[in-house]
Amino acid sequence: YNLDQSEECISSCTPDLVLLDAVLLDEDGIGYLKRIKERDPHLKVFLVTALLDEKVREEAIEAGALDVFLKPINLTTICSAMENALCASG
């Protein structure tokens, strides 16, 4: 998805969870995360990044991400985190 497609999807289909890259073509991932959370504070969002430092993690968590994962993504770890987040909401 590009940013326009993502916006359309989030607005029209109300996802349960979003997996968001920290680097987007159209916008900074953390900036987009903030916009997503302003619209729906309860939406579960995980951020993925290739360059994780403590500042990125802190900004993402402060902006509303449930967690931040380093690329390459460990599928077992991220799937478990997503499942836990979805099950916690009932």
GIVENHU-V793523 format. One record per backbone hydrogen bond with DSSP energy under -1.0 kcal/mol. CO is the residue of the C=O (numbers start at 1). NH is the residue of the N-H. E is the energy in kcal/mol with one decimal. If there is no record, write none. Layout:
CO&NH&E, CO&NH&E
This chain:
2&6&-2.5, 3&7&-2.7, 4&8&-2.2, 5&9&-2.5, 6&10&-3.0, 7&11&-2.3, 8&12&-2.4, 9&13&-2.7, 18&46&-2.7, 20&48&-2.6, 22&29&-2.3, 28&32&-2.3, 29&33&-2.5, 30&34&-2.1, 31&35&-1.7, 32&36&-2.6, 33&37&-2.6, 34&38&-1.9, 35&39&-1.7, 36&40&-2.5, 40&43&-1.6, 44&18&-2.6, 45&66&-3.2, 46&20&-3.2, 47&69&-2.9, 48&22&-2.7, 49&71&-2.8, 53&57&-2.2, 54&58&-2.8, 55&59&-2.7, 56&60&-2.5, 57&61&-2.7, 58&62&-2.6, 59&63&-1.9, 60&65&-2.8, 67&47&-2.2, 69&49&-2.3, 74&78&-2.6, 75&79&-2.5, 76&80&-1.9, 77&81&-2.2, 78&82&-2.5, 79&83&-2.7, 80&84&-2.6, 81&85&-2.2, 82&86&-2.5, 83&87&-2.7, 84&88&-1.9, 87&90&-1.1
